Amino acid sequence: MRKIPIVLLIAFIYLISSSSLFSAKFKRNSYNSSFLNTIRNDKVDIVDGYETGGVAFPVKLGYKAFKSQKNVNFADRFDLRDLGMVAPVETQSSGGCWAYSSMSTVESRLLMTGDGVYDFSDNNLKYCHGFFDSRSTNGNAWMTAAYFARQSGPLLEAQDPYPGGTSQPGVNCPVGEPATFFIRDARYPPGDMNTIKQLVMDIGPVWSLMYINTAYFNSADNTYYYSGTHAVNHVLNIVGWDDNKVTAGGVGAWICQNTYGAGWGENGFVYVSYNDSQILQYNAYYPTKTAYSSDSRVLLYDELGNYFSVGYDQESAVALSKYTLTENLFIEEIGTYAMAYGTTIEMELYSSFDEASGQLSGLLGSMSPHITDHPGFYTFPLDNQFPLIAGQSFYVKVTYTTPGYDWPIPIEEFIDTYADPTIESDVAWVSEDGVAGNWEKIGANTPDQMDLCINVYGTYNPSTIPFPKGMVFFLFIALIVFYKYRK
């Protein structure tokens, strides 16, 4: 029998191991069972005449890299109300706690940053979110994040008032109304006491799901304590704490703003025991704002944002998304989601992708690796911004590394009674390593019908020649000088 030289055998093994034929197939994350149970049953409880309306986050996030602050000395009591940093108490429309609390956190955040007093349209978020109609009740902070990331709001109350404005899901939503600000970023911190206290002091109120039932509310001292396992169904905003407050659950409580009007509880507020079993499981805040500009543009496919993820049984994975411009733009920032605490995100933008070979070419720009803190949506400025003209296509390659979490790539897909997005074709690929030949196409024309969650933010450039920002002005000055001094 003829022997195969060892060199040829090694070369053959290397060849097949590097072939796309043998590249890994991505694995799906799992939906949170509490989330699925709620959206499938859509049970709405009535508490003090108000419908509950909170649902758990769709997937569990990664917090293995998180380390709690130790030996931090906080005051025994801290209350943002004492500083005038809490927006007025709202009276929610039916099942709208998730939306009303979201807008209230932003209004309070603007007080913290000295930007003034604002009254945003809670019902515009509640009814114009884009998800299934039933999500107008039983919503969550991830829906708010999608609404903000696509620059749909916030609108002022006067632009879509309640009552008198939008009153049904997706019906007569205002079109063309400018957002007051762009509130793009969102964070989902863990339920760690010291972390929440620090955030309340530094950022403002923290949005938090809990289980509410009048049987566990003590109206004599406006305290609340629940120790069971019932799924979350309501949202409060944490505005402070009192380490000495006595509740049925022991000593110590969070000071929380409700959405049942100023006549409920302590002028609309309640003290929730530190030992309550459900509060702090799911938390959110919206830390940044950007000035509104009518020239601002966002390119995206994930109209409904991130609520699922995929990966390759490892912490790192790569996503690639294609965009084709319909107008001239300066490409400035890229937005995407971190699925775990301490996620490292790196980006490169290219002008060309040969799908047959998997080769990317024509580097246009990049973003050096950034390490995030809490999971959530982040926008990152490119290291070098650049212009493109209408008709041009480009590709955004994002590398995610999520410590201790094996599903790094954020995606959107159909999920009954929650989201029915329009899935695109021929614009998205995923890979275990980004190596040529290891790309898997996803989208409407594949078995894996999902969109990537990668947003491109830019500014409209009226120039037909793609000069960098500022160059048009200098050319204008140069022409004036030229004509003035020409012989």
N, C-alpha and C positions, 0 to 999 in steps of 0.2 A: 504493500500500500504506500502510495506516495505521500510524504509528509509535507504539511504546509509550513513554510518558513515562519518563525515566530514574529518577525518584523511585519510580514503581511497580515498575520492574525491580529496583531495590535492595531495596525492601520485600519483593518476592517471593523474592529470593535469601536474604534474612535469615530469612524465614519457613520455607523448606524446610531451611535449614541448622540451624535450632533445633528442628526437628520430630523427635520420637522415631522417625519413619519412617526418618530418615537418621542416627540415632545409631550410633556405632561398635559393632561386635561384638567382644567380648573375645577375646584370643588365649591359647592354652595354653602353659604352660612345657614343657620337655622333661625326661623322666626321665633320671637319671644312668645311662649305659650299664653302668657297673660294678655298680650296684645291680640293674638288670634282669637282667644275666647271672647274678648270684648267686642271686636268688630264683627264676629259671626253672630253673636247674640244681640248686640246693640240694645242691651237693657238700659233704660234710663230711669234713675231713681228720682223721686221728688223729695227735696229737703227744704223745709221752711218755705214751700211754695215755688222753689226754683228747681229746674231740671239740672241734674248733674251732667258733666260733659267732658270728662278727661279720660284718655286712654293711654296705656303704657307705651313706651318706646318700642318700635318694631323689632329691633334686635338688641342683644346684649353687646355692650361695648367693652373694649379692652382697657383694664386699669392695672395690669400686673406691674407696670413700671412706675405706678404712682406710689409716692411715699408721703405720708402725712407729716405736717409740720409738728415738731416736738418742742417742748419747753417754750411754748409761746404764751405770753401772759396777756390775756384779753381782759377788758373791764368786765365786772360782774353783770353789768347791764349796758346795752347799747341799743339805741332806738333812732332810726333815721327820721322819724317824725319830729324828734326834738331838734333836728337840724334843718327842718323844712325841706327835706329831700325825698319826699314821698308824694306821688301824684294823688289827686283826689280819689276817694273811693268811688267805684263805678257800681251801677246796678245792671247786671248782665241781662241780655235777652236770653231766651230759652236755650239752655245747654251750651252757652257761649263762654263758660269760665276760661277755657284754654286760650281763646282769642283775646278776651278782655284782659286777662292777666298778662299776656304777651305784650300788648300795647302799653299797659301800665308800667311794666318794667322799663320799656324804652322811654316813656315820658319821665319816669323818675331818674333814669340814667342821664337824660338831658338836663335835669335839674342839678345833678351831681357835677356835670361838666360846665355848668354856667351858661348853657345855651338857651335858657328861658323856659317858659311854661307853654306846653303844647297839649292839645286835645286831639288825639288821633281817632280815626274811624275804626272802632272795634268790629263793627258789623261788616265792614268791607273785607277784613280778614276772615271773619266767620263764614261769610257767604261766597266770597270770590276766590277761594283757595285753590280751586281746580280739581280737587279730589272728588270721590263719590259724594253725592248729595248728603248722605247720612253722616258724613264726617263733619258737617256743620255743628253737630253735637258729637261728643266722643272724639275730640281732636287732640293734638299734642304739639309740643314745641318744634318737632321736626317739620311739621306742616308750615309753621310760622317761618322757619329757616328757609324753606323753599320759596315762599312768598317774597321774603326779603331778598334772597339771592338772585331772583329773576327781576328784581327792581320793580315789583308791582306796588310797593308801598314803603312806608306808611302814607296814607292819605289823611288829610285833616278831617275832623268830624263834619265840618261844613261841606266837604266834597261828597260825602256819602253818609248822611246823618241817620240817626236812629232816635225816634221813628221818622219816617219820611223818605228814607233812602232804600237801598237794596234790602229786601225782606224775604227773599227766597234764594236757595243755593243756585248760583250761576245765572240768575235771572236779572236782567237790567243792571248788571254790574257796570259802573262808569267806565267809559272808554276814552283813553287819551288824557286822563287826569294826571298831572305831574305829581310825583312823590315829593313829600316835604324834604326828606333827606334820603340818601341811600343807606340802609342799615343792612349791610351784606353779611357780616360775620355772625356766627352763633357758636356757643360753647355749651358742652354738656358735662359739668363737673361731677365728681363722685360725691356720695353722701357722707363725706367726712366732716365732722363738726368743726374742726379748726379751719378747714378750707372754706366752708360756707361762711363762717364768721369773718374771715379775711376778705372774702368776696363782697359781702354786704358792706363792709367798711370801705373797700377800695372802688368797687364797681357800682354798687347799689342793690336794689331788691333782686332776689334770686327766685325765679319761677320754679315751683316744686309741686309735683303730683302727690295726692294723699287720698285716703278713703274717708268720706264724710257720711255721717249718719247722726241724726239728732239725738239718738240714744246715748251717744258718747260726748255730747256737748253739755257742759255745765253752764247754764245761763246766769247762775248767781255770781260767778266770778269770771265768766267768759273764757273758760279753759276747755281744752279738748284732749282726749286720750283714747286711742284705740289700740288694742293689743292682738287683734286677730289676723287672719290671712286673706280677708276679702280683697279682691283686686282694687287698685286705685280707680277713682271715679271723679275726682275733682282737682282743681288747681288753686293753690294759694301762693302769694308772693311773700317770701321771708324778708322782713324789713329790720329785724333786730333780734335780740335775745335777752332773757332775764334768768340768770343762773339761780336765783333765789325764789322764783315763782313756784308755788306749790300747786300741783295738779293731781288728778287721780292716778297718774303714772309715776309720781315721785316729784322730786325737786328739780326745777330747771325747765325752761320752755322757750320755744321760738315765738317771736312776735310776728304775726302774719296778717297780711291784708287780704280780705275776702272780696268777692264781687257781688255781694247780696245787698248792697246799699249801706249808707251810713247809719241806718236804724237797726242794723243787725250787730250783735256782739258789742264790743267796746268801740262804738262809733265806726263800725265796719271792720274791726280788727279782732283777732282771737289769739290766745296763747296755746300753742300746741306742744304737748309734752316732748321733751327730748327722747323719751322712751316710746313714743308712738311707733308702731311697727311699720307703717307704710310711708310716712313722710320721709323725704330725702332719698328715696329709691331712684327717682328720675328728676333731674334738675337741669335748668337752662338759664342762660343770660345772653344778652346781645351787646357786646362791649364797644363797638365802634360805629362811627357815622362818617359819611362822605357827603359833601355838599352836592345838592342836586344840580345837574346840568342837562339841558335839552339835547346836547350833543353826545351824551354818554350812551354807549351801546353795550349790550351783553349778547354774546353768542353762546348758545347752549342747546342741548337736546333734552336734558332732564328738567322739563318744566315743573315736575313735582318733586324734584330734589332726590336726596338719598334716603332710602329706608331699607336697604339690603346691601350685601357685599359678597364677593367671591374671592378665592385665593387658591394656593397650590400646596396646602399643608406645610407652609413655611411663612416666615414673617414678612418676606419681601415679594413683591409682584409689580408688574409694569402694565400700564394702560396707554393706548394710543388713540387719539381722536382727530378726525379730519374736519376742517371747516372751509367753506368757500364764501368769499365776501360778495355781498350785493352792493356795497358802497365802499368808498375809500375810508380807511381807518388807521389811526395810530394804535398799535397793540401795546397795552400798558401793563395789565395785570392778569393773572390766572387765578381762578378760584376752584377749590375742590375740598373734599371732606377727609378728615382724619378719623379713622375708626377706632383708634386707641390712644391712650395717654402716651406722650413722648414719641409720636409718629414722626419719622423723618420723611420729608417730601422733597424731591428733586425734579426739575423740569428742563426739557429741551424742546425747541420749536424748529421744525424743518420745513423746507419748501417742497420736498418730494418724498414719496414712499412707493417703492416697487413691491407691490403685494406678492408677486410671484416669487421673488427672491427674499423678501422681507428686509430689504436694505433701505435705510433712511439716508437722505443726502440733502445738502444745501442748508447748513445750520443757519438759522435766522436770529435766534436769541436763546437765552437760558436763564435759569434761576438756580443759584447755588443752593446746596442742601439746607433746608430749614428744619429745625426740630420744634414741633408743636408742644403745647402743654395739654390741655384737656381735649378730648374728642370734640368734633364739631366742624363747622364750615369756616375755611380760612381763605382770604385773598392775599396773594403775594405779588409784589411788584417785580417785574422782570429786571434782571441786572442791566439790560440795555433795551430800552423801548425802541420800536421800529415801525415804519409805515408800510402799508400794503394798499394796493388799489383794487377796485371792484373787479370781480372775475378771478382773482387769484385764490388759490387753495393753499392751505398750510396744515401742518400736523403738530399736535401737542403730545409729547411723550412725558408721562408722569411716572416716576418710580416711588413706590410707597414701601416703607419699612415700619411695621407695627409691632413693637415689642410684646412678645407673648401672645400674639393674636394672629391667626392663620388665614384671615379673610380681609386682606388690606384694600381691595379695590372696591370703591363705592359705586353702586349701580341703582337704577330704578327699573321696575318691571310691573307687570299686571299682578294685582292681588285683589281678589274679589271683595267687594264692599269697601275697599280702601282706596285703591288707585288704579286708574285705567289710562296710562300715558300713551301717547303716540310714539311708537318705537320706530326709530330710523333704520335705514339700510345702508350698508357700504361706507360707514363712517367710524366704525369702532373695532378695535382689536385689543386682546389681552395676552399677556405672556408671563411665564415664570421668571424670565431673566432679561427680556428685551433683545435677545440674540437673534440675528437674522435667521429665518426659518422656523422660529419658535412662536410665531404669532398665531393666535386663534381669532377668527372673525366672530363677532357677535352682532345681533341686530335682528330686524324684522324678517330678513330673508335667510335666517339661519335657525337651527333648532334652539339656540339660546337667545330668546327674544328679550333683550334688555338694552338699556342705554347707559353709557358711562356718565358719571357726574363730574364733568370738567367744564368750567365756565371761562370764557375769554372776555375780558373787559377792555374796552377801548374808547376812543373819542373820534367822532366823525371828522374827517379831513376833507374839506371842500376842494383842496388843490387836486388837479388832475395829474400833477407830477408828485410822486410820494416823497416830498422833502421831509426830513425830520422836523420835529417840533422846534419852532423858533427860526428855522432856516428861511422861511418865506419872508419874515420881517427883515432879516439881514440882507436878503437879496433885494428887497424893496429899497432899503437904504443905499445899497451899493448902486442900484440903477439911478437913484437921485443924484448921488455923487458923480456918477459917470457922465450923466447928461449935463450936470452943472459945469464940470471942468473939462469936458471934451473940447478939443480944438476945432 
